């Protein structure tokens, strides 16, 4: 009878142990940085594209035109509410002399132009990704996303979601320490 009782008790403990292990994983997940998604592109050459410019459909932009200087690629859209959260920070970065290229994602030209007119234009140039194909090549999950690219065209950093002052201080400005005014 005692053996049967201890076997019953052991069988009762197995689901409890499994539950505690699973609950532990969920609790740990609460403390992870949700904006950090490892990118296979970090350390690789920036993907190439040739897209029309927002203010001149006859002109195009290609990332290799930025070779020779570190720069930021910011993927945004006028319909993106979170893009507004970071926009003043981008304007400030541009005022510091950091070159920012905008990649307008699946947007209407008139809406994108109006948005930049109303909120300010931090971009040295804005390329338009009407179909989203270039964004897919960059591994974009959604907007906004921000990349730091070095002077030789290597992706150094990727941030998913709106950047914050803390993100700029800790993760973006160090790459521009020698170039900011």
Buried (B, 14 or more C-beta within 10 A) or exposed (E): EEEEEEEEEEEEEEEEEEEEEEEEEEEEEEEEEEBEEEBEBBEEEBBEBEBBBBBEEEEBBEBEEBEEEBBBBBBBBBBBEBBBBBBEBBBBBBEEEBBBBBBBBBBBBEEBBEBBEEBBBBBBBBBBBBEEEBBEBBBBEEBBBBBBBBEEBBBBBBBBBBBBEEBBEEBBBEBBEEBEE
